């Protein structure tokens, strides 16, 4: 079969149209899979690959459409079917592309669609004419809808963020008391705020919501359904469903930072109680805190890295899914009449087509699988889960029917939970400062799974920060007081003496403090490792040096916490994701990295961890005591 596909076309003296159609279709499927298993926008290497594939897709589709007009005396039925199916697949594979304000991409899709329509109008057998024109019309309608409503969808999201920000200005005045455990008094918005007319009080610029509106759902309202067979205390004892809505409400609050809107509730006692007495009530229940945060961030990820936030802007996207189902039905029908195409084509004008029916059915199967997978992706999304819970509240007669509740329970089990994979990126100055490794770290950053000990330490740290009296100084009396204590503990364990690094807290910028603690932690890691002389930095990846089996039992908890968080903070510095000014971060990091290279990598390409440790310690001793001569001049 491959030899027949690769034979030259008699007219163009190129590979046959059959081969170009097959290659273009497979590349479009690759594009779809990259989006389906995304998001990929946060990875520069993958982003470049996707953009390259997208450019190739456009060029290959247009080239194949042009080749169809040149390789035969007249456009045959195969070419018409392939043109419509390719153009349909070209647009619909981009499910992971978020809405943007650029009109260039939908315009290119429309141009391809009009070209396919031009091929379709030449001639078509009646059994193919109706379904092909229907498929073409549905695809054109989807592209026009995208073209017309892109700006509207983005504007609606921005307006809703402003509405939430304005509402949180006075939310604390709506209840006299608050109970973080039962969420009493926490009227954080879940849904329904966009379905009512806002009122403007005389003499004020702020807008107010009607809190008695039947469609308005708040966190307090959800927690108040004690008798519900879906959200009540018996049906949801662990608050997993209610916490899902809490995550959505917190996502609405978090996105204000990305729209540069004010955070009015910050610093209020009510907000502090929500975190400490609500989410972190039990200090050992770190799983709940990370579950709420993970779902919250997954909503935020969908806002910027997919179409979910725009698709669900007006509720469940029934219209889009109806178009997809219509497309599935029409495309599936195409597989039947194509059997008659070989009988209608002139034997002298087959244009090298040998397996037209098989290839057409293969493309039809891909389109149907793609459309069904996209339908399932939206139906079983976490956005659907929130809408179903809100429907359960807004429509009590329907939502609390036994059959409906059973169906919703089954749906909730099938819907993904939006879990965070609990991995954090790592960067280590002592082993990643060479140019080659810097480039590799940026393109392929190393990630490690957050250990249980680290998550417990983070939660304990939040608890201690909340219980510490305002204005009280940070102390180093124990591990559970602050994450920095873990690093101090390692210094004690590694050097068997008190390491005086508390001065690092008083440094001018956060970047200084992070890098001082990071380098100190790295040195202590090396001192703890019994393989420091054998580990060569050239081959190492940025991750904790010491395995659990080799670390002292009483040190491991502190070590893994300090090491993994230290590397993660260093990674944040490399990306400029720290509170300091971007120029300050870049300059400080560049200077520190240059000093590390000069002190450790200049003379030897394959340094061991112990070599780096010795050189840095001697440099530190020389800097603190100028009378000491360097004894490492030959190393």
Secondary structure in CASP SS format (residue, H / E / C, confidence):
PFRMAT SS
TARGET T0000
AUTHOR 0000-0000-0000
METHOD secondary structure of the structure
MODEL  1
X C 1.00
X H 1.00
X H 1.00
X H 1.00
X H 1.00
X C 1.00
X C 1.00
X E 1.00
X C 1.00
X C 1.00
X C 1.00
X C 1.00
X C 1.00
X C 1.00
X E 1.00
X C 1.00
X H 1.00
X H 1.00
X H 1.00
X H 1.00
X H 1.00
X H 1.00
X H 1.00
X H 1.00
X H 1.00
X H 1.00
X H 1.00
X H 1.00
X H 1.00
X H 1.00
X H 1.00
X H 1.00
X H 1.00
X H 1.00
X H 1.00
X H 1.00
X C 1.00
X C 1.00
X C 1.00
X C 1.00
X C 1.00
X C 1.00
X C 1.00
X H 1.00
X H 1.00
X H 1.00
X H 1.00
X H 1.00
X H 1.00
X H 1.00
X H 1.00
X H 1.00
X H 1.00
X H 1.00
X H 1.00
X H 1.00
X H 1.00
X H 1.00
X H 1.00
X H 1.00
X H 1.00
X H 1.00
X H 1.00
X H 1.00
X H 1.00
X H 1.00
X H 1.00
X H 1.00
X H 1.00
X H 1.00
X C 1.00
X C 1.00
X C 1.00
X C 1.00
X C 1.00
X C 1.00
X H 1.00
X H 1.00
X H 1.00
X H 1.00
X H 1.00
X H 1.00
X H 1.00
X H 1.00
X H 1.00
X H 1.00
X H 1.00
X H 1.00
X H 1.00
X H 1.00
X H 1.00
X H 1.00
X C 1.00
X C 1.00
X C 1.00
X C 1.00
X C 1.00
X C 1.00
X C 1.00
X C 1.00
X C 1.00
X C 1.00
X C 1.00
X H 1.00
X H 1.00
X H 1.00
X H 1.00
X H 1.00
X H 1.00
X H 1.00
X H 1.00
X H 1.00
X H 1.00
X H 1.00
X H 1.00
X H 1.00
X H 1.00
X H 1.00
X H 1.00
X H 1.00
X C 1.00
X C 1.00
X C 1.00
X C 1.00
X C 1.00
X H 1.00
X H 1.00
X H 1.00
X H 1.00
X H 1.00
X H 1.00
X H 1.00
X H 1.00
X H 1.00
X H 1.00
X H 1.00
X H 1.00
X H 1.00
X H 1.00
X H 1.00
X H 1.00
X H 1.00
X H 1.00
X H 1.00
X H 1.00
X H 1.00
X H 1.00
X H 1.00
X H 1.00
X H 1.00
X H 1.00
X H 1.00
X H 1.00
X H 1.00
X H 1.00
X H 1.00
X H 1.00
X H 1.00
X H 1.00
X H 1.00
X H 1.00
X H 1.00
X H 1.00
X H 1.00
X H 1.00
X H 1.00
X H 1.00
X C 1.00
X C 1.00
X C 1.00
X H 1.00
X H 1.00
X H 1.00
X C 1.00
X C 1.00
X C 1.00
X C 1.00
X C 1.00
X E 1.00
X C 1.00
X C 1.00
X C 1.00
X C 1.00
X E 1.00
X C 1.00
X C 1.00
X C 1.00
X C 1.00
X E 1.00
X E 1.00
X E 1.00
X C 1.00
X H 1.00
X H 1.00
X H 1.00
X C 1.00
X C 1.00
X C 1.00
X E 1.00
X E 1.00
X C 1.00
X C 1.00
X C 1.00
X C 1.00
X C 1.00
X C 1.00
X E 1.00
X E 1.00
X C 1.00
X C 1.00
X C 1.00
X C 1.00
X C 1.00
X C 1.00
X C 1.00
X C 1.00
X E 1.00
X E 1.00
X H 1.00
X H 1.00
X H 1.00
X H 1.00
X H 1.00
X C 1.00
X C 1.00
X C 1.00
X C 1.00
X C 1.00
X C 1.00
X C 1.00
X C 1.00
X C 1.00
X C 1.00
X C 1.00
X C 1.00
X C 1.00
X C 1.00
X C 1.00
X C 1.00
X H 1.00
X H 1.00
X H 1.00
X H 1.00
X H 1.00
X H 1.00
X H 1.00
X H 1.00
X H 1.00
X H 1.00
X H 1.00
X H 1.00
X H 1.00
X H 1.00
X H 1.00
X H 1.00
X H 1.00
X H 1.00
X H 1.00
X C 1.00
X C 1.00
X C 1.00
X C 1.00
X C 1.00
X C 1.00
X C 1.00
X C 1.00
X C 1.00
X C 1.00
X H 1.00
X H 1.00
X H 1.00
X H 1.00
X H 1.00
X H 1.00
X H 1.00
X H 1.00
X H 1.00
X H 1.00
X H 1.00
X C 1.00
X C 1.00
X C 1.00
X C 1.00
X C 1.00
X C 1.00
X H 1.00
X H 1.00
X H 1.00
X H 1.00
X H 1.00
X H 1.00
X H 1.00
X H 1.00
X H 1.00
X H 1.00
X H 1.00
X H 1.00
X H 1.00
X H 1.00
X H 1.00
X H 1.00
X H 1.00
X H 1.00
X H 1.00
X H 1.00
X C 1.00
X C 1.00
X H 1.00
X H 1.00
X H 1.00
X H 1.00
X C 1.00
X C 1.00
X C 1.00
X C 1.00
X C 1.00
X C 1.00
X H 1.00
X H 1.00
X H 1.00
X H 1.00
X H 1.00
X H 1.00
X H 1.00
X H 1.00
X H 1.00
X H 1.00
X H 1.00
X H 1.00
X H 1.00
X H 1.00
X H 1.00
X H 1.00
X H 1.00
X H 1.00
X H 1.00
X H 1.00
X H 1.00
X H 1.00
X H 1.00
X H 1.00
X H 1.00
X H 1.00
X H 1.00
X C 1.00
X C 1.00
X H 1.00
X H 1.00
X H 1.00
X C 1.00
X C 1.00
X C 1.00
X C 1.00
X C 1.00
X C 1.00
X H 1.00
X H 1.00
X H 1.00
X H 1.00
X H 1.00
X H 1.00
X H 1.00
X H 1.00
X H 1.00
X H 1.00
X H 1.00
X H 1.00
X H 1.00
X H 1.00
X H 1.00
X H 1.00
X H 1.00
X H 1.00
X H 1.00
X H 1.00
X H 1.00
X H 1.00
X H 1.00
X H 1.00
X C 1.00
X C 1.00
X H 1.00
X H 1.00
X H 1.00
X H 1.00
X H 1.00
X H 1.00
X H 1.00
X H 1.00
X H 1.00
X H 1.00
X H 1.00
X H 1.00
X H 1.00
X C 1.00
X H 1.00
X H 1.00
X H 1.00
X H 1.00
X C 1.00
X C 1.00
X H 1.00
X H 1.00
X H 1.00
X H 1.00
X H 1.00
X H 1.00
X H 1.00
X H 1.00
X H 1.00
X H 1.00
X H 1.00
X H 1.00
X H 1.00
X C 1.00
X C 1.00
X C 1.00
X C 1.00
X C 1.00
X C 1.00
X C 1.00
X C 1.00
X E 1.00
X E 1.00
X E 1.00
X E 1.00
X C 1.00
X C 1.00
X C 1.00
X C 1.00
X C 1.00
X C 1.00
X C 1.00
X C 1.00
X H 1.00
X H 1.00
X H 1.00
X H 1.00
X H 1.00
X H 1.00
X H 1.00
X H 1.00
X H 1.00
X C 1.00
X C 1.00
X E 1.00
X E 1.00
X E 1.00
X E 1.00
X C 1.00
X C 1.00
X H 1.00
X H 1.00
X H 1.00
X H 1.00
X H 1.00
X H 1.00
X H 1.00
X H 1.00
X H 1.00
X H 1.00
X H 1.00
X H 1.00
X H 1.00
X H 1.00
X H 1.00
X H 1.00
X C 1.00
X C 1.00
X C 1.00
X C 1.00
X C 1.00
X C 1.00
X C 1.00
X C 1.00
X C 1.00
X C 1.00
X C 1.00
X H 1.00
X H 1.00
X H 1.00
X C 1.00
X H 1.00
X H 1.00
X H 1.00
X H 1.00
X H 1.00
X H 1.00
X H 1.00
X H 1.00
X H 1.00
X H 1.00
X H 1.00
X H 1.00
X H 1.00
X C 1.00
X C 1.00
X C 1.00
X C 1.00
X C 1.00
X C 1.00
X H 1.00
X H 1.00
X H 1.00
X H 1.00
X H 1.00
X C 1.00
X C 1.00
X C 1.00
X H 1.00
X H 1.00
X H 1.00
X H 1.00
X H 1.00
X H 1.00
X H 1.00
X H 1.00
X H 1.00
X H 1.00
X H 1.00
X H 1.00
X H 1.00
X H 1.00
X H 1.00
X H 1.00
X H 1.00
X H 1.00
X H 1.00
X C 1.00
X C 1.00
X C 1.00
X C 1.00
X C 1.00
X C 1.00
X C 1.00
X E 1.00
X H 1.00
X H 1.00
X H 1.00
X C 1.00
X C 1.00
X C 1.00
X C 1.00
X C 1.00
X C 1.00
X C 1.00
X C 1.00
X C 1.00
X C 1.00
X C 1.00
X C 1.00
X C 1.00
X H 1.00
X H 1.00
X H 1.00
X H 1.00
X H 1.00
X H 1.00
X H 1.00
X H 1.00
X H 1.00
X H 1.00
X H 1.00
X H 1.00
X H 1.00
X H 1.00
X H 1.00
X H 1.00
X H 1.00
X H 1.00
X H 1.00
X H 1.00
X H 1.00
X H 1.00
X C 1.00
X C 1.00
X C 1.00
X C 1.00
X C 1.00
X C 1.00
X C 1.00
X H 1.00
X H 1.00
X H 1.00
X H 1.00
X H 1.00
X H 1.00
X H 1.00
X H 1.00
X H 1.00
X H 1.00
X H 1.00
X H 1.00
X H 1.00
X H 1.00
X H 1.00
X H 1.00
X H 1.00
X H 1.00
X H 1.00
X C 1.00
X C 1.00
X C 1.00
X C 1.00
X C 1.00
X C 1.00
X C 1.00
X E 1.00
X H 1.00
X H 1.00
X H 1.00
X H 1.00
X H 1.00
X H 1.00
X H 1.00
X H 1.00
X H 1.00
X H 1.00
X H 1.00
X H 1.00
X H 1.00
X H 1.00
X H 1.00
X H 1.00
X C 1.00
X C 1.00
X C 1.00
X C 1.00
X C 1.00
X C 1.00
X C 1.00
X C 1.00
X C 1.00
X C 1.00
X C 1.00
END
